Amino acid sequence: MMFAQGGPVKVFVATRPVDFRKGIDGLALAVQEMFGLDPFSGAVFVFRSKRADRIKLLVWDRTGMVLVHKRLEDGKFVWPQVKEGVMRISPAQLAALFEGLDWRLVRPERARRPQLAG
């Protein structure tokens, strides 16, 4: 589950649950008002329900706004501690979260910067 738009995708997670009756327009407005971010930036914005068994992803794909809604049939999504604000995760962590896995266990390996080209 990736949104390839020609470069690394930024992923922002709302740490506080949102009203899941909100659709595209309500969530786009939440991105602007709650986070001070641009919902049309191409970043993926992730929201959770109170029960943590549902998530919504909102992303502008250059032709329109996309809303993905997923409900786990068994269990809950692993979520950061509930507090005000937004946090950033990697695309790999988003993939794990979307699968219902513990995204906190996904750690990118740091590549050592080469000293010389060639």
Kinemage of the C-alpha trace (Angstrom):
@kinemage 1
@onewidth
@group {chain A} dominant
@subgroup {mainchain}
@vectorlist {calphas} color= white
{ca met a 1} P 0.000 0.000 0.000
{ca met a 2} L 2.023 2.897 -1.281
{ca phe a 3} L 1.332 6.241 -2.850
{ca ala a 4} L 4.219 6.611 -5.269
{ca gln a 5} L 4.420 10.191 -6.490
{ca gly a 6} L 8.010 10.354 -7.588
{ca gly a 7} L 9.954 10.673 -4.369
{ca pro a 8} L 9.860 9.913 -0.683
{ca val a 9} L 6.376 10.200 0.772
{ca lys a 10} L 5.890 12.160 3.983
{ca val a 11} L 3.504 10.518 6.436
{ca phe a 12} L 1.851 12.441 9.266
{ca val a 13} L -0.161 10.736 12.001
{ca ala a 14} L -2.798 12.482 14.111
{ca thr a 15} L -2.091 11.342 17.659
{ca arg a 16} L -5.596 12.186 18.909
{ca pro a 17} L -8.669 10.303 17.602
{ca val a 18} L -10.947 12.175 15.191
{ca asp a 19} L -14.675 12.046 14.536
{ca phe a 20} L -14.932 9.212 12.014
{ca arg a 21} L -18.070 10.691 10.474
{ca lys a 22} L -15.748 13.184 8.765
{ca gly a 23} L -15.131 12.631 5.086
{ca ile a 24} L -12.586 14.076 2.691
{ca asp a 25} L -13.485 17.726 3.224
{ca gly a 26} L -13.682 17.478 7.026
{ca leu a 27} L -10.358 15.662 7.275
{ca ala a 28} L -8.653 18.064 4.849
{ca leu a 29} L -9.875 20.928 7.020
{ca ala a 30} L -8.552 19.112 10.110
{ca val a 31} L -5.120 18.854 8.451
{ca gln a 32} L -5.121 22.626 7.935
{ca glu a 33} L -6.573 23.659 11.290
{ca met a 34} L -5.179 21.041 13.691
{ca phe a 35} L -1.723 20.596 12.175
{ca gly a 36} L -1.165 23.753 10.160
{ca leu a 37} L -0.226 21.594 7.169
{ca asp a 38} L -1.289 21.605 3.525
{ca pro a 39} L -3.630 18.681 2.705
{ca phe a 40} L -2.740 19.109 -0.998
{ca ser a 41} L 1.002 18.611 -0.457
{ca gly a 42} L 1.019 14.935 -1.491
{ca ala a 43} L 1.763 13.814 2.064
{ca val a 44} L -0.266 10.998 3.605
{ca phe a 45} L -2.310 11.991 6.651
{ca val a 46} L -3.379 9.178 8.981
{ca phe a 47} L -6.300 9.394 11.405
{ca arg a 48} L -7.670 6.925 13.959
{ca ser a 49} L -11.031 6.244 15.529
{ca lys a 50} L -11.653 6.288 19.291
{ca arg a 51} L -11.664 2.483 19.484
{ca ala a 52} L -8.420 2.274 17.454
{ca asp a 53} L -9.896 -0.463 15.247
{ca arg a 54} L -10.236 1.876 12.241
{ca ile a 55} L -7.938 4.207 10.375
{ca lys a 56} L -8.409 6.703 7.575
{ca leu a 57} L -5.671 7.827 5.212
{ca leu a 58} L -6.020 11.064 3.278
{ca val a 59} L -3.731 11.978 0.382
{ca trp a 60} L -3.782 14.299 -2.629
{ca asp a 61} L -2.582 12.301 -5.670
{ca arg a 62} L -2.318 15.280 -8.081
{ca thr a 63} L -5.686 14.479 -9.694
{ca gly a 64} L -7.899 14.427 -6.624
{ca met a 65} L -8.176 13.692 -2.943
{ca val a 66} L -8.049 10.007 -1.962
{ca leu a 67} L -9.607 8.663 1.240
{ca val a 68} L -8.818 5.132 2.386
{ca his a 69} L -10.793 3.666 5.291
{ca lys a 70} L -9.757 0.401 6.934
{ca arg a 71} L -11.385 -1.499 9.786
{ca leu a 72} L -9.596 -4.371 11.490
{ca glu a 73} L -11.899 -7.336 11.989
{ca asp a 74} L -9.961 -8.508 15.030
{ca gly a 75} L -7.806 -6.396 17.296
{ca lys a 76} L -6.708 -2.775 17.273
{ca phe a 77} L -4.137 -0.710 15.459
{ca val a 78} L -0.971 0.027 17.425
{ca trp a 79} L -1.085 3.757 18.008
{ca pro a 80} L 1.150 6.384 19.561
{ca gln a 81} L 0.208 7.732 22.971
{ca val a 82} L -2.881 9.952 22.712
{ca lys a 83} L -1.882 13.611 22.971
{ca glu a 84} L -2.312 16.815 21.024
{ca gly a 85} L -0.521 17.176 17.749
{ca val a 86} L 0.881 15.203 14.891
{ca met a 87} L 3.889 12.934 14.490
{ca arg a 88} L 5.825 11.794 11.475
{ca ile a 89} L 6.459 8.150 10.534
{ca ser a 90} L 8.233 6.538 7.585
{ca pro a 91} L 6.454 4.935 4.611
{ca ala a 92} L 7.660 1.524 5.887
{ca gln a 93} L 6.126 2.236 9.290
{ca leu a 94} L 2.872 3.252 7.556
{ca ala a 95} L 2.824 -0.066 5.695
{ca ala a 96} L 3.224 -1.938 8.994
{ca leu a 97} L 0.530 0.188 10.680
{ca phe a 98} L -1.865 -0.418 7.770
{ca glu a 99} L -1.351 -4.174 8.117
{ca gly a 100} L -2.207 -3.988 11.813
{ca leu a 101} L 1.385 -4.667 12.871
{ca asp a 102} L 3.420 -2.844 15.495
{ca trp a 103} L 4.938 -0.090 13.347
{ca arg a 104} L 7.251 0.945 16.199
{ca leu a 105} L 9.387 -2.137 15.501
{ca val a 106} L 10.178 -0.925 11.961
{ca arg a 107} L 13.452 0.974 12.036
{ca pro a 108} L 15.184 2.185 8.888
{ca glu a 109} L 18.805 1.205 8.547
{ca arg a 110} L 21.063 4.202 8.251
{ca ala a 111} L 23.350 4.043 5.235
{ca arg a 112} L 26.902 5.155 5.855
{ca arg a 113} L 27.759 8.180 3.756
{ca pro a 114} L 30.529 7.370 1.274
{ca gln a 115} L 33.730 9.385 1.571
{ca leu a 116} L 34.496 9.244 -2.154
{ca ala a 117} L 32.428 8.832 -5.302
{ca gly a 118} L 33.148 5.824 -7.492
